[in-house]
Amino acid sequence: MRNERHDEMKLFTPANYPALREFLPAYLHQDFMQEYGSAAEAAKAFLADASGDECEDVKDEWRQLRKIFATQPFSEFQGALHKLGSAWRPQSEAALKDFDEILSSSGS
């Protein structure tokens, strides 16, 4: 089991997530709460601002990231967001699920 976790963690390399590395610091920066009110509203703003291809790239990378960290401790996912440039520190899986819904419900 330990080797399995190690192999999964090897899959996370920030350089493999160029769309998230652009989106997260641009919309979930240190002042996102003042600017958007919530991470969910920041995601909605991104989806309204970005091109269809940009939206799809972020959605694809987000799904991939969530899959890689699905069986990891929550703190590992928070650390990954930080490494990708996000100032958002979701406090619960429920907060992430709300964010997931916004990204998956939006048509591009």
Backbone as a chain_set.jsonl record, in Angstrom:
{"seq": "MRNERHDEMKLFTPANYPALREFLPAYLHQDFMQEYGSAAEAAKAFLADASGDECEDVKDEWRQLRKIFATQPFSEFQGALHKLGSAWRPQSEAALKDFDEILSSSGS", "coords": {"N": [[0.825, -1.194, 0.0], [1.954, 1.217, 0.736], [3.836, 1.69, -1.333], [2.071, 2.072, -3.427], [0.837, 4.517, -2.76], [3.082, 6.16, -2.898], [3.659, 5.945, -5.638], [1.37, 7.164, -6.717], [1.729, 9.787, -5.792], [3.962, 10.517, -7.192], [2.868, 11.121, -9.598], [1.983, 13.707, -9.411], [3.108, 16.609, -10.528], [3.717, 19.929, -10.578], [4.374, 21.25, -12.996], [3.037, 19.79, -14.896], [0.535, 20.789, -15.037], [-0.319, 23.18, -16.56], [-2.54, 24.851, -17.204], [-3.972, 25.062, -14.79], [-1.96, 26.267, -13.309], [-1.982, 28.761, -14.389], [-4.642, 29.634, -14.022], [-5.243, 29.341, -11.167], [-3.476, 31.15, -9.578], [-4.273, 33.526, -10.773], [-7.009, 33.85, -10.313], [-7.604, 32.792, -7.789], [-6.098, 34.214, -5.922], [-4.336, 36.007, -3.256], [-6.171, 38.005, -2.566], [-8.662, 37.118, -3.344], [-11.06, 36.697, -1.953], [-11.938, 39.275, -1.269], [-12.259, 40.295, -3.822], [-13.958, 38.474, -5.222], [-15.588, 37.187, -3.347], [-15.875, 34.469, -2.821], [-14.391, 31.217, -3.418], [-15.903, 29.777, -5.197], [-17.288, 31.781, -6.603], [-15.117, 33.011, -7.809], [-14.327, 30.993, -9.543], [-16.56, 30.934, -11.211], [-16.312, 33.475, -12.363], [-13.928, 33.143, -13.785], [-14.772, 31.184, -15.663], [-16.579, 32.686, -17.099], [-14.927, 34.598, -18.212], [-12.884, 33.303, -19.67], [-11.697, 31.616, -22.659], [-13.314, 28.98, -24.557], [-11.53, 26.822, -24.948], [-9.599, 27.34, -22.954], [-11.178, 27.057, -20.661], [-11.892, 24.335, -20.868], [-9.373, 23.149, -20.662], [-8.645, 23.83, -18.002], [-10.71, 22.554, -16.598], [-10.231, 19.861, -17.301], [-7.646, 19.444, -16.215], [-8.209, 19.958, -13.526], [-9.987, 17.861, -12.899], [-8.225, 15.712, -13.242], [-6.312, 16.285, -11.252], [-7.914, 16.11, -8.94], [-8.551, 13.412, -9.07], [-6.049, 12.151, -8.727], [-5.496, 12.87, -6.087], [-7.577, 11.785, -4.679], [-7.561, 9.646, -2.845], [-5.841, 10.499, -0.966], [-4.648, 12.187, 2.037], [-6.508, 15.063, 3.063], [-4.967, 17.326, 3.522], [-2.823, 16.969, 1.808], [-3.889, 17.543, -0.701], [-4.497, 20.236, -0.307], [-1.883, 21.204, -0.096], [-0.991, 20.707, -2.692], [-2.565, 22.51, -4.135], [-1.463, 24.881, -3.188], [1.151, 24.641, -4.221], [0.553, 24.954, -6.864], [0.011, 27.595, -7.028], [-2.201, 28.707, -5.777], [-3.986, 30.722, -3.451], [-6.136, 29.956, -2.092], [-7.354, 27.977, 0.504], [-9.077, 25.432, 0.858], [-11.332, 24.304, 3.353], [-12.671, 21.993, 3.709], [-13.878, 18.87, 2.374], [-16.376, 19.236, 1.331], [-16.333, 21.893, 0.451], [-14.61, 21.632, -1.7], [-16.143, 19.956, -3.312], [-18.26, 21.656, -4.0], [-16.87, 23.429, -5.614], [-16.026, 21.644, -7.595], [-18.525, 21.06, -8.733], [-19.236, 23.499, -9.895], [-17.268, 23.763, -11.873], [-17.848, 21.469, -13.385], [-20.502, 21.771, -14.141], [-20.675, 23.872, -15.851], [-21.131, 24.735, -19.148], [-19.09, 24.914, -22.039]], "CA": [[0.0, 0.0, 0.0], [2.841, 2.375, 0.799], [4.366, 1.93, -2.671], [0.978, 2.584, -4.242], [0.715, 5.942, -2.44], [4.271, 6.802, -3.44], [3.489, 6.02, -7.094], [0.368, 8.185, -7.009], [2.287, 11.102, -5.53], [4.889, 10.82, -8.285], [2.076, 11.641, -10.708], [1.77, 15.139, -9.25], [4.199, 17.521, -10.828], [3.046, 21.165, -10.965], [4.61, 21.589, -14.41], [2.087, 19.058, -15.732], [-0.769, 21.439, -14.898], [-0.127, 24.579, -16.977], [-3.784, 25.625, -17.155], [-4.229, 25.375, -13.379], [-0.919, 27.194, -12.853], [-2.398, 30.104, -14.819], [-5.934, 29.955, -13.421], [-5.282, 29.456, -9.708], [-2.965, 32.412, -9.028], [-4.965, 34.668, -11.367], [-8.354, 33.998, -9.758], [-7.629, 32.425, -6.369], [-4.94, 34.911, -5.342], [-4.515, 36.344, -1.845], [-7.304, 38.917, -2.38], [-9.837, 36.629, -4.069], [-12.279, 36.859, -1.146], [-12.383, 40.662, -1.428], [-12.634, 40.529, -5.217], [-15.037, 37.606, -5.691], [-16.451, 36.763, -2.261], [-15.688, 33.043, -2.541], [-13.701, 30.468, -4.473], [-16.918, 29.422, -6.188], [-17.529, 32.949, -7.455], [-13.909, 33.198, -8.621], [-14.41, 30.0, -10.629], [-17.593, 31.417, -12.146], [-15.733, 34.609, -13.099], [-12.99, 32.566, -14.758], [-15.518, 30.528, -16.734], [-17.185, 33.741, -17.906], [-13.863, 35.364, -18.87], [-11.942, 32.487, -20.45], [-12.148, 30.994, -23.906], [-13.762, 27.598, -24.404], [-10.364, 25.941, -24.791], [-9.017, 27.574, -21.627], [-12.085, 26.432, -19.689], [-11.765, 22.876, -20.958], [-8.058, 22.764, -20.125], [-8.712, 23.916, -16.536], [-11.602, 21.484, -16.129], [-9.536, 18.575, -17.449], [-6.564, 19.362, -15.234], [-8.819, 19.887, -12.199], [-10.463, 16.478, -12.719], [-7.036, 14.865, -13.094], [-5.752, 16.561, -9.936], [-8.82, 15.539, -7.935], [-8.434, 11.954, -9.134], [-4.763, 11.776, -8.136], [-5.517, 13.081, -4.643], [-8.842, 11.267, -4.125], [-7.336, 8.748, -1.711], [-4.789, 11.086, -0.13], [-5.141, 13.079, 3.092], [-6.97, 16.364, 2.584], [-3.851, 18.278, 3.583], [-1.986, 16.78, 0.61], [-4.522, 18.301, -1.778], [-4.274, 21.651, 0.003], [-0.496, 21.482, -0.46], [-0.898, 20.734, -4.154], [-3.116, 23.8, -4.578], [-0.445, 25.889, -2.882], [2.249, 24.487, -5.188], [0.065, 25.425, -8.16], [-0.119, 29.047, -6.97], [-3.467, 29.136, -5.198], [-4.04, 31.197, -2.072], [-7.318, 29.312, -1.503], [-7.122, 26.802, 1.333], [-10.394, 24.885, 1.214], [-11.308, 23.736, 4.691], [-13.416, 20.735, 3.775], [-14.178, 18.187, 1.121], [-17.612, 19.851, 0.822], [-15.942, 23.087, -0.306], [-14.067, 21.165, -2.98], [-17.246, 19.431, -4.123], [-18.947, 22.822, -4.566], [-15.996, 23.911, -6.69], [-16.153, 20.621, -8.639], [-19.829, 21.229, -9.391], [-19.191, 24.696, -10.749], [-16.467, 23.448, -13.055], [-18.452, 20.432, -14.216], [-21.829, 22.151, -14.629], [-20.561, 24.92, -16.862], [-20.895, 24.348, -20.55], [-18.187, 25.857, -22.719]], "C": [[0.869, 1.258, 0.0], [3.419, 2.708, -0.581], [3.311, 2.503, -3.589], [0.806, 4.088, -4.011], [1.895, 6.712, -3.028], [4.148, 6.965, -4.952], [2.47, 7.083, -7.471], [0.951, 9.583, -6.837], [3.296, 11.503, -6.604], [4.151, 11.431, -9.464], [1.841, 13.141, -10.603], [3.064, 15.908, -9.428], [3.545, 18.818, -11.296], [3.223, 21.541, -12.442], [3.645, 20.88, -15.356], [0.695, 19.672, -15.717], [-0.687, 22.911, -15.323], [-1.397, 25.427, -16.903], [-4.127, 25.998, -15.712], [-3.199, 26.351, -12.842], [-1.201, 28.613, -13.332], [-3.663, 30.536, -14.085], [-5.858, 30.234, -11.925], [-4.692, 30.761, -9.178], [-3.673, 33.65, -9.591], [-6.324, 34.921, -10.708], [-8.445, 33.661, -8.272], [-6.368, 32.942, -5.68], [-5.274, 35.346, -3.912], [-5.704, 37.262, -1.577], [-8.588, 38.412, -3.032], [-11.129, 36.8, -3.274], [-12.824, 38.292, -1.264], [-12.909, 40.906, -2.845], [-13.872, 39.747, -5.632], [-16.013, 37.162, -4.601], [-16.298, 35.306, -1.879], [-14.906, 32.407, -3.679], [-14.675, 30.099, -5.578], [-17.181, 30.589, -7.136], [-16.312, 33.262, -8.327], [-13.92, 32.224, -9.798], [-15.436, 30.427, -11.663], [-17.063, 32.567, -12.991], [-14.759, 34.108, -14.157], [-13.745, 31.977, -15.943], [-16.197, 31.543, -17.648], [-16.14, 34.481, -18.74], [-13.073, 34.566, -19.902], [-12.57, 31.971, -21.74], [-12.597, 29.569, -23.615], [-12.61, 26.638, -24.192], [-9.72, 26.101, -23.427], [-9.87, 26.914, -20.544], [-11.922, 24.923, -19.689], [-10.438, 22.396, -20.393], [-8.067, 22.778, -18.595], [-9.568, 22.785, -15.99], [-10.909, 20.13, -16.193], [-8.442, 18.405, -16.403], [-7.119, 19.264, -13.808], [-9.304, 18.461, -11.926], [-9.287, 15.535, -12.493], [-6.429, 15.049, -11.697], [-6.615, 15.947, -8.836], [-8.702, 14.015, -7.9], [-7.141, 11.484, -8.451], [-4.809, 11.858, -6.608], [-6.758, 12.509, -3.955], [-8.64, 10.4, -2.89], [-6.265, 9.269, -0.754], [-5.409, 11.915, 0.992], [-5.486, 14.453, 2.5], [-5.837, 17.385, 2.542], [-2.918, 18.153, 2.374], [-2.563, 17.567, -0.57], [-4.344, 19.802, -1.55], [-2.852, 22.061, -0.385], [-0.298, 21.56, -1.96], [-1.445, 22.051, -4.693], [-2.109, 24.915, -4.35], [0.694, 25.841, -3.899], [1.854, 24.967, -6.58], [-0.218, 26.924, -8.158], [-1.399, 29.574, -6.367], [-3.285, 29.642, -3.778], [-5.246, 30.582, -1.348], [-6.901, 28.074, -0.736], [-8.483, 26.239, 1.731], [-10.303, 24.15, 2.541], [-12.029, 22.403, 4.798], [-13.579, 20.139, 2.381], [-15.446, 18.784, 0.501], [-17.295, 21.106, 0.005], [-15.381, 22.7, -1.667], [-15.173, 20.641, -3.885], [-18.061, 20.565, -4.737], [-18.168, 23.359, -5.766], [-16.058, 22.947, -7.877], [-17.434, 20.821, -9.444], [-19.843, 22.418, -10.32], [-18.413, 24.386, -12.027], [-17.136, 22.412, -13.953], [-19.797, 20.847, -14.789], [-21.769, 23.184, -15.735], [-20.322, 24.328, -18.228], [-20.008, 25.362, -21.2], [-18.547, 25.952, -24.155]], "O": [[0.547, 2.244, -0.664], [3.484, 3.878, -0.956], [3.618, 3.333, -4.444], [0.648, 4.846, -4.968], [1.719, 7.792, -3.591], [4.498, 8.016, -5.49], [2.672, 7.823, -8.434], [0.691, 10.467, -7.654], [3.464, 12.688, -6.893], [4.739, 12.178, -10.245], [1.529, 13.786, -11.605], [3.973, 15.859, -8.599], [2.873, 18.813, -12.327], [2.309, 22.09, -13.056], [3.454, 21.318, -16.491], [-0.228, 19.129, -16.323], [-0.962, 23.796, -14.513], [-1.325, 26.609, -16.568], [-4.529, 27.13, -15.445], [-3.528, 27.185, -11.998], [-0.709, 29.571, -12.737], [-3.75, 31.659, -13.588], [-6.36, 31.259, -11.463], [-5.352, 31.434, -8.387], [-3.672, 34.705, -8.956], [-6.741, 36.07, -10.561], [-9.298, 34.207, -7.572], [-5.677, 32.216, -4.965], [-6.371, 35.08, -3.42], [-6.202, 37.291, -0.452], [-9.513, 39.195, -3.252], [-12.186, 37.027, -3.862], [-14.036, 38.491, -1.349], [-13.883, 41.634, -3.038], [-14.743, 40.284, -6.316], [-17.149, 36.798, -4.905], [-16.562, 34.936, -0.735], [-14.776, 32.98, -4.761], [-14.319, 30.107, -6.757], [-17.285, 30.392, -8.347], [-16.462, 33.726, -9.458], [-13.563, 32.592, -10.917], [-15.202, 30.294, -12.864], [-17.327, 32.634, -14.191], [-14.762, 34.589, -15.29], [-13.4, 32.238, -17.095], [-16.37, 31.288, -18.84], [-16.433, 34.938, -19.845], [-12.64, 35.122, -20.911], [-13.79, 31.901, -21.885], [-12.297, 29.018, -22.556], [-12.694, 25.738, -23.356], [-9.334, 25.112, -22.804], [-9.343, 26.29, -19.623], [-11.826, 24.304, -18.63], [-10.377, 21.364, -19.725], [-7.559, 21.853, -17.962], [-9.186, 22.13, -15.02], [-10.989, 19.342, -15.25], [-8.326, 17.349, -15.781], [-6.553, 18.558, -12.974], [-9.061, 17.916, -10.849], [-9.355, 14.653, -11.636], [-6.074, 14.07, -11.041], [-6.093, 15.332, -7.906], [-8.749, 13.405, -6.832], [-7.157, 10.521, -7.684], [-4.231, 11.017, -5.919], [-6.957, 12.734, -2.761], [-9.47, 10.42, -1.981], [-5.838, 8.56, 0.156], [-6.574, 12.303, 0.902], [-4.838, 14.928, 1.566], [-5.765, 18.207, 1.629], [-2.294, 19.134, 1.968], [-1.823, 18.178, -1.34], [-4.074, 20.55, -2.49], [-2.644, 23.141, -0.938], [0.475, 22.386, -2.447], [-0.862, 22.644, -5.601], [-1.921, 25.782, -5.202], [1.146, 26.879, -4.38], [2.711, 25.341, -7.381], [-0.642, 27.472, -9.176], [-1.662, 30.774, -6.436], [-2.527, 29.069, -2.996], [-5.354, 30.683, -0.126], [-6.182, 27.222, -1.258], [-8.987, 26.534, 2.815], [-9.321, 23.461, 2.817], [-12.005, 21.758, 5.846], [-13.436, 20.818, 1.365], [-15.573, 18.831, -0.722], [-17.926, 21.35, -1.023], [-15.649, 23.365, -2.667], [-15.141, 20.859, -5.096], [-18.508, 20.451, -5.878], [-18.747, 23.698, -6.798], [-16.134, 23.378, -9.027], [-17.427, 20.759, -10.673], [-20.402, 22.351, -11.415], [-18.856, 24.712, -13.128], [-16.996, 22.482, -15.174], [-20.203, 20.326, -15.828], [-22.734, 23.346, -16.481], [-19.416, 23.519, -18.427], [-20.147, 26.559, -20.947], [-17.909, 26.693, -24.903]]}, "num_chains": 1, "name": "protein.A"}
